[in-house]
């Protein structure tokens, strides 16, 4: 039976190495390192990344110069190898592997790799490698490598060091982009045996210092000596090893940057911390304790197939490695691929829409930090809106260091080898996601300090932008929003049109109405003093909320002839695709846009979606709230027709994004539970099975991972946060046994247990006011240290 706390591999597969490296990434919210082999020859890709560390380089792509910002692959701390009797360095590709096991311990955050092999000289050896990225101290990492000589004796030369020659080259599609983001200031070894790589990013001028200490256990050694090799520096040592003997090299490494707080200077901080850290075994207890405390605070467990629980834990593990308690003190957003690879160049998209609800339920201080990342970039969003001729804040589709738009203007289609236009910067709905998260965070935490200051400013500025984006169309007697890209992402213009964007995307318009209403409600709720201060600070005219009211009641919502919501204006004029034919010819048609472009056709001509678009509304809004917004808009769509709406768009979706299965599992959960479980399993296996054919090797999909946890917690467990109550309406499958989870709400720390016949909610002791738990329309008070039991 699979251990739900361990991700294990029993064979070495070079073709899967990069996938495993991404899945076995270790991190602590500040630093992360891919689970790559430290020796050469594995066929993998070593990468270490610091949260929020970006650099911009200029490249020539398809004949045009372009400036691209990327999350930087910083100095590699993993390199290690050995040679025997003056022979060549150990290279995994040049030996015969006799046995292999790689295991990621999710409970403790430790990666172990054990391989037994025979080299070309007939020597049999075993190497055991352990690794951690310290969750107790965000600046530290450590490894321990043991070499066992089974049937040979000889003189052994060991080397272990730091490689500052690294580049960003982990994504083949970016091969034409400049990738050397580090310049070496100095490489040195001090008198205490500390190796130091002092570097700086090329454009952003972030100084990154890496320091490493070593200890050799199990063999006599007179001294280590430092060896410089280009932009790499090694500690090298000679010793002897007898048959049956073994030796261990412990390496401790620290990272500090010029952006870190509470330091005098990064080199001094890095070397001092490295000297104090101790070896792997000295660091391990504190690291394990930090992980145990994290897991205790976010407990999620249930019965059924252990593979499902392991997937939920793996997804939680990656969420916590990207956005940990350490992140609360950093200025970083939610990178779509976490800190596990270079896909999307480490940029921040709208994925926080799927991440913040889970963070808020477990680590609200980290959720607040993610929202603060957006708040600090309000000036850039205002500048972007003004540049486009609007007021308010226009958040970028892809964000990096400073909040300017990072979306490319072209992208490579690997199928055709052609560069095609990219209009994703028109996906303005990212701002709606930011505003939605602000409101949901407030609902769940009751954090009025944040809402009345930063949150209110974000919400109002987003509302101003979308109200400005809306234009009155006299022919329809409606306000319209033209020239956008919706969540679908496939449709970026009309067939035959030179103008990018589509008009009246239903998701964008409905969520605009929702945001305008919330902004108006917030202004009415604000106490007089902060309301006046906010209005003065933003130059908010008294006429603006009145216009919001007009727009939110008269925004266009396009309809199909069959009475269903249209994805956008003109959707029903598009051709139907022969889905069966394409599935027969291509098998996997997730990236239908690339397939059609390679055929010389255009996905814009077809009723074909990459992922949920209209149905995203059902993911965000409970049925009652959804109906309320549509009624406010005077939309004739009937909520009773939701099953038909789901079926219509489900049949026209290629699921080219890992988020697609997540949203469809959500919207199907109420009425089609078994179908919903099918999509749940797709979400849970999306990265481990690499269902998109190679994308996970470039970085895990953090939105889908966090969303899968949220799917279990909010959707199947039926937990929704409201201003005045915690609503619990479980839809938990009986075959999955008892669900136990933790939930933070309005200052309470709750333990929730759901089985087929009973709901139990307990609140830890504290001084908070009682909260209301609402179940089947009945309200129940729950005070600190009390337990509520309800029959299901």
N, C-alpha and C positions, 0 to 999 in steps of 0.2 A: 504494500500500500504506500502511495506517495506521501511523503512527509510534508504537511502544509506549511512548514517553516523553512523548507530547503528547496532551492533550485539546483538541480544536479545534472551533470553530463558525464557519461561513462566512455565516450569515444572521442578521440581527437579528430575534428573535421575542419580542415583548413578553409573549406568553402563556407563554413558557418561561423568562423572565428570572429568576424566583425559583428555579426548579430549577437553572439554571446557576450562580446565585449561591452556592447551597449546595455544589454540586460543585466550584466554583472558589474555595472558601474557602482563605485562606492563614493559617497559624498556626505557633506554635513551642512549644506546650505550656503557655505562660503567657498569651499573647494570640492571638486569632484574629479575622479580619475576613472577612465574606462577600464574595464576588467581585462586588459591586454596582458600578454605574456611579457616578462621582463627580458627574455633572451631573444636573439634574432631568429628568423626562420619560421615564425608562426603564421605569416600571411595576414596578420592583423594590423590594427592601426592604434598606436598609442596616443592618447589625448588627455590632457589635464586642463581644467577650466576653472576660472575664478568668477563667481557670480558678479555680473554687471561690468566685467572688464571687456571693453570694446575698443576697436581700432578701425580706422577708415583708410583704405588704399584705393588708388586709381588704376584702372585696367583698361585695355582696349578689347572690346568684345563686339564681334560682328561689325567691325569697322568703325565703331564709335567708342569714345572714351567715357567711362562710367566710374563713379566713386561709390564704393560699397563698404559698409560697415559690418564687421564680423566680431563675434565673440572670440577672444584670442585663445589659441592653443598655447599655453605657457610652458615653461621649462619642464621637460620630462624627467621625473624623478625615479622611474622604474629600472633603467638599464642595469643589467647584471649578466655576467657570463664567467666562464672558466676555461682553462686549457690544461692538458696533462702532458708532462714531459716535453714541453716545448712545441706541442702540436697546435692545431688550429683552435680557435675559440668555439665553444659549444654553440651549435646552430641546430635548431629543432628540425629543419628541413633536411639535415644530413645524417640523421640517426634513424634507427628502426624502433618505433614505439611498441613496447610490449604490453603496457597497460596505462590507462589514463583515467583520471577522475578530477572533475572541477565541481566545486560545491560552493554555493552562496548561502550563507546562514543569515536568513532574514531577521531572526530574533536578535542576533548579536552584531550584525553588520560586518561580518568577516568573510573574506573570500579565500578559499583554500584550493590549491591546485597540486595534484600529485601525479608525477609521471615516472614510469620505469622504462628504460630504453637501453639499446645496445648500439655503441658507436661503430665506426668503420674499422677500428682496431680490435673489435670483439669485446670491449669492456662493457660490463653491465652496471648501470648506475640507477639510483632513484633520487629524484629531486622533489622536495616538498616545499611549497611556497605558501605563506600566509600573508594577508594584507588587510589593513584597515585604514580608513580615513576618519580621523578622530571626531566623534560626535560630542565629546566632552570639551575639546578645545578646537575651535574651527580652523586654526592655523597649522594643525599638525596631521601627519600621516606616518605610517610605519609599515615595514615589511620584514619578514623573517624567511630566509631561504636556507634550507638544509640539503647538503649534498652527501649521499651515502654511497660509498664504493663497495659494491657487492663482491667482486672477484678480481680486483686489481689493486695494485699499489703504485704510487708514483709521486713525482713532484707536481704540485698543483699551483697554478697561477690564477688568482681570483681578481676580478675587477668589478667595481660597482660605482656608479657615478650619476652625473647630471648632464642632460643633453639640452643645450640652449639653441641648437640648430633647427629646432622644430618649425614646421610650417602648418598652416591650415590647408590640409590636402585630403580631408576625410570624405569629401563628396565629389564623385566623378564629374557631376554636372558643372561644378565650379572650377574645373581644371584650367579654364582660360582666365580666371580671376587671379590677381596678385594675392599671394598667400603668406609672404614672409612678414609677419607682424611684429616680431621681436628683433631688437638690435642689442647686441651684447656690449655692456659697459665694461665688465671685467669678469674673469673666471679666476678663482684663487683657492688655495688651501691654507688655512691659518695654522699657527703653531699648535693649536689644540686638536688638530685633526678634523676641522670643520671645512667641508667643501662649500663654496659659495658661488652661485651664478647670479650676478647682478645684471639685470636687463631692463629695458624700457620699451614700451610699445612705440611704433614708428611715428604715428600721427597724434594720438591722444596723449602721448608722453606720460603714461602711467608707469611708474617704476615698479618692477616686480622682482623681488629678491627671494631666491630659493637657497636654503642652507640644509646640508645633510651631514649626519654623523654616522659612523659605522663601528660595529664591534664584531670581532671574530671569536666564536665560541667553539671549543672542541679541538683546537689545533694550536701548537706553539707558533708565535710570530714575533719577529724582532720589531718590525715597524712597517707601517703602510707608507707608500710613496705616492705622490700626486703625479698624474700624467695628463698633460694637455693634448687634446686631439681636435684641432680646429675649434669649433664652438662647443666642444664637449670636454668635460673634465672628469677624471676617474681617480678613485683610490685603487691602487694595485698592490697586491701582496703575494709573496711566495711562501709556500709551506709544503709539508709532506702529508700524505694520507695513506694509511695502510689498509689492506683488504679487510672489509668488515667495519671499517671506521667511518666516521662522519664528521662534518664540520658545518657550522651554521654562521651565516652572515646576517646580522641585524642592522637594518638601516632605518634611521629616523629622519624625517624631513619636515621643514617648516616653510611656509609661504607668508610673506608680508608685502604690502604695497604702499605706495605713497598716499593712498586714499584711506588707509586704516587709521582708526582713532587710538588715542591713548598710547602713542609711541613717539619717540623722539626722532627716529630715522629708521627706515625699513631694513637696512643691512644690519644695523646693531640689534634691532628687534628679532630678526630672523636667526642670527647666529646665537644670540643669548637664549632664545627659546629652544633652539636645537640642543645646546649644551645641557639645558635643564630637563629635557624631556625624558631621558632614559630610553631603554630599548623597547622592543615590541611587547614583551611580557609585562614591563612596567606600565606601559600605556593601556594595555588591554582592559584591566578591571574598571577604570573610570569610563572608558568607551562603552563597555558592556552595560554598566550602570545607567549611563545616559540613554542608551537605547531601551533598556527595560522600563525606565520611567516614561519614556515617550509611548511605548506600546501600552503601558498600564493606563495612560490617559486617553487613549483612542481605541480601546479594545473593540474589536469587531470579530465575532466568531459565530459559526453556524454549522449545521450538519450537512448531509448530502455528500456528493463526490468531493474528495479532498482536493482535487485539482482546482475546483472553483474557489475554495478558501485560499489555496496557495496563490492563485492569480490575484485575488483581492489583496492579499498581504504583499505580494510583489508590487502591485500598483501603489499601495499605501507606502511601501518602502521607498519607491522612487519619488513619490510626492514629498516625503519627509526629507529626502536627501537633497531635493531641489529647494524646498521652502521649509526650513527647520526653524526652531526657536532662534537660532543665530541670525536668521534672515531678518528678524524683526528690527534689527539695528542697522540694516543695510538699505541702500537706495537701489533696489532691484525690482523688476517686474516678474512676470511669469513667462519664461522662455518656452516656446511651443514644444521644443524637444528636450526640455529639462536641461541638465548639465552633462548629458551623456553623448553628445556628438555635435556636428557642425551643420546639420541640415537647417535650412532657413537662416543660416548664418547666426544662429542663436537669438533671433529676434523675438520680440513680444507681440503676439497677435491678440485675437479676442478670446484665446483659450482660457483666460482667467474667468470667463463666464461659467466654465465648467469646473473650475478649480476653487474659486472663492467660497462657494457654499460649503464644501467639505472643510476648508481651512477655518471658516467661521464656526463650524460646529465643534472643532477640535482645538484649534490654536487661533483664537480671535485676534491676538496681538499680531500674528503673522498676516492674517487677512487684512488688518488695518494697514500694515506696512506696504502690502501690495497696492492698496488704494492710494496710499501716500505717494507711491511711485508715479501714479497718474496725476495726482495733485501737483507735484513738483514740476510736471511738464505741461501744466495749463498755459503758461506763457507761450510755449511753442505751438500749442493747439490753437490759441487765439491768433497767433501770427499766421498760421496756415489758413484759418477761416477768413481772416481779413484779406489774405492774398488771393483767395477764391471769390472775393466779393461778398462775404457774409459776415455776420456778427457771431459772437459766442466762441465756442471751442470746437475745432474739428480735429479729433484725435486721429493719428496715422494708423493705417492698416498694419504696417510693420513699424515697430518702435525699437529703439536701441538705447544709446547713451543719453541723448538730450531731447528726445521726443519729436524730432523731425521725421518726415516720412522716409522710410527705408525700403519701401517696395521697389523692386526692379522695374524698369520700363520694358524689358524683354526677358524671356526665359527660354531655355533650351528644351526642345522636345527630343528625348533620347531615341524615340522610335524613328523619327525622320532625320534627325541631325540638324534640323532647322531652328533658328531663333525666331520666336513669334512674339508679337506685341503682348504686353502684360498691362492690363488696366485695373489690377486689384486695388490700386490706390483709391478707387471709387467705392470701395466697400466701407462706406461711412458708418455702417451699423455698428462698427467697433465702439463708437461713442455711446450708442444706446446700451451696449453691454457694460461699459464702465458705469453709466448712470444706474443701470439696473442693480449692479453689485453694490453700489453705495446704499441704495434703498434697502436691499436684502440684508446687508451687514447691519444696518441700523435696526431692522426688525428683529434680528436674531440676538443682538447684543444690548440694545437700548442705550448705545453709546451716543448720548446727545451732544457731548462735547465735540466729537468728530462731526456729527451731522450738522450742527449749527455753525461750524466754521468751514472746514475743508469740504465736507460732504455737500453742504448747501451750495458752495461755490461751484463744485463740479456739476451738480445736478442742474443748476440754473444756467450755467454756460452751455451745457449740452442742449438744454431745452431751447435756448436762444438760437443756437446754430440750426437746429432742425426746423424751428419756426421760420428762420430766415431762408432756409433751403426750400420751404414750401411756397409755391406761387399760386395765386388764384387763377383758375381757368374758368372764364365766363361761360364757355360752351357747355361745361359739365356742372357749373355752379358748385364746383369743388376746388379744394386746394390740392395741388399735385406736387410730387417730388420726382424730378426727372434726372436722368443721367447718373444712376447709381448702379452698384453691383450688390446683389443680395447674398445671403448665406450660401446659396447654391454654388456660386463661383464659376460655373460653366458659362453662364450667359452674361457676356460683358458688352454686347452691342446687339442691335437688330440686324437681321440678314440684309446685306447690301448697303448698310449704312456706314458712313464715314465717321459718324459721331459715336464715341464710346458710351457705354452705359445703357441701362434700360429704365423704363418709367414706371412709377407707382408700384414698386415692389411691395407686395402685401405685408410681408414681415416688417420691412422698414417703416411703412406707413402706420401699421397698427402699433408697433412699439414706440413710434414717435408720439402717437396719441397718448399712450400710456405714460411716457416720460413727461409730456407737457402737463398732464393731469397731476402727476406726482410733484412736479416743480411748483405748480400752483398751490397744491395742498401744503407743501412745505413752507412757502412764503406766508400762507395764512396761519400756519402753526408756530412759526418763529416768534419768540418774544420780541417786543418792540425794539429794544436796543440792538440786538444782533441783526434784526431785519433792516433797520435803518443803516447800520454800518455796512451790511452786505450791499444794499442798493446804492449807497454812496460810492463804495469801493468799485463796483462794477458799472456805475453809471446806468443803472437799470431804470428805464423810464416807467412811469405809472401806466402808460398805454400798453406796455409789452404783455403783462399777464392777461389783459383783455384780448389781445390778439391770439395768445396761446389758446384761450378758451374758444375762439372762433375756429382756429385751425384744427384743434383736437376734435371738434364736432363735425367738421366738413372735409376731412381728408378723404381722398378717393380710395376706394377699396374695389379693385376690379373683380368681376365675376365671370365665370364660364357660363356657356349656354345651358349647362346641366344644373345650374344653381349652386355650384361649388365655388369656393374662393379660387381665383386665378393667381398664379404665382406672381405675375406682373401683367401690366397692360400689354395686350397683343400676344399673350402666351398661347391662346387657342388658335391663333393664325399659323403657328409653327407646325411643321410636319411631324407625324408620328414615326417613331423609329421601329424597325423590325428587330426587336430585342432578341428573339429566338435565333434569328439568322446570325447576329453578331456574337451571341454566346456560342453558337455552334462553330463559327469560324475562328474565334479568338479565345474561347474559354473564359479567361479572366478579362472582364471589360470594365473594371473599376475606373481606370483612366481612359474613359471613352473619348474624352476630348483629344488625347494624344493619338488614339487609334484613328479617329476621323481626320485629324490634321494630316497624318501620314498618308491617308488615302486621297488627300486633296479636297477633303470636305470640311464642313464647319459645324461644330456642335451647337453654335448659336441658332442653327436652322431647325433644331429638333426640340421636342418636349422631352428633354432628358436632363436630369439633375445629378450633380456629383454627390450631393448629400441633402439632408432635410432642409427645406426653406420655409414654406408655409407651415409645415408641421413643427418647426422650431417654436412657434407660438404656443403650442400645446405642451412643449417641454418647459417653457418658462412660466406660463400662466395657468393656474388651476382653472377648470372648466367654467366655474362661476365668474371668475375675474375676466376670462376670455370673452364670455358672453356679454359681460357688462361693457367692455371696451367696444365690442362690435355694435351693441345697442346704442352706445353714446355716439358712434359714427353714423348711425342710421343704416347700417349694413343689413341686407335682407337674409344673410346666411343664417341657417337654423342649426343650433348646437346639436339637435337630434341627427343631423347629417354628418357628424364627425366621423363615424365609421366609414362612410363612403369617401370622405375627404382623405382619410388615411389610406384606404385601398387605392385610390386614384393616384396619389403621388408615390406610394410605395412601389407601384408597378412601373414607374417612370424614373427610378433612381438607380444609379450604378454603384452606389456606396464607395465612391472613390476617395473618401476620407474616413479615418477611423472614428470620427465623431458621428458618422451616419448611423451605424449600428446602435450606438449609444442612444441617440434621440429616438430611433424607431422602437427600441426596446421600451423606452419610457412611455411613448404614446400608445403602445399596444398593451401595456401592463394591465389596464383596467378591464378591458373587454376580451383580450386574446392572450391570456397569460402564457400558454404554451408557446405561442409564436413569439411572445416577448422574451421568454427564456432562451429561445433559439438565438435571438439577437444579443441577449446578455452574454451567452457563451462566445459569440463572435467578438464582442468587446473584450472579454476576459482573455481571449487567445490572440487578439490582434497583433500584439508585439511578440509574444513567445513563439507563435507560428509564423510570424512575419507575413501576414496575409496580403500585404501590398507588394510583395516580391522584391525585397531588398531595401525598403525605406527604413526599417528599424535599425539596420546596421549603421545608419547615419545619425541615429538618435531616437530614443523612445518617444512615444506620443503622449505627452503629459496630460493634455486635455482629456483624452479618452481614458487614461488611467485614473485620474482623479474623478472623472465622470462616472466610471464604473462603480467606484466606492459610493459616490453620491446616489447612483441608481439603486444600490442595495439599501442605503440608509433612508433616503427621502422617498423614493418611488415604491419599492417593494415593502419597506417597513411603514410607509405612509406617514412620514414625519414632515410636517410643513410648519414654517414659522410665520406667525402673524404678529401684528403690533400688540394685540391684546391677549393672545393665547398661543400655546403650542398645540397644533392640531395633530392628532395621531389617529390615522385610519388604516391599519395594517392590511396589506394585500400579500402577506408572506406565505409562500408555498409550504404546505404542511410537510412535503417530502424533504424539505431542507432542515427539518428539526427545529430546535430552539435558536433564535437569533439573539445575541447579546451584543450591545453596543454602548458607546459613551456619546453624550451629547451635551454641549454647552448652550445654555439659553438664558438670556437676561440675567447673567451673573451666576446662574445655578450650574452645578456640575451634576449631570444626571446619568444614572445607569438604567438602561432600558432593556427589558427582556420580553421577547415576543415568541409565544408558541401558538399552536393552532387554536387553543381555547382560552388563553389568558394573556393579558398585557400587564406588565409590572414596571413601574417607574419609581426609582428612588432618587432622592436628592441628598447630596452630602451636607453635613452640618455647615452652617454659616450664618451670616446676619442679613441675608438678602430678604427682600419682601417676598411673600408667597407668589407663585405664578399660577396661571390658569392653564390646565390641560383640558382640551376639548376633544371629546370622542362621541361620535354619532349625535352631534347637536347638543350634548350635555356638557356643562362646564364643571370641572373639579379643581378645587384649590390644592396646591402642593406646596408645603412649606419646607424650608431646609430641615434635613434630618428625618423627613417623613417619607413614607412609601405609599404609593397608590396602586391598587390592584383592580383591574377591570376584566369582566368576562367578555370574551369575543364570541 
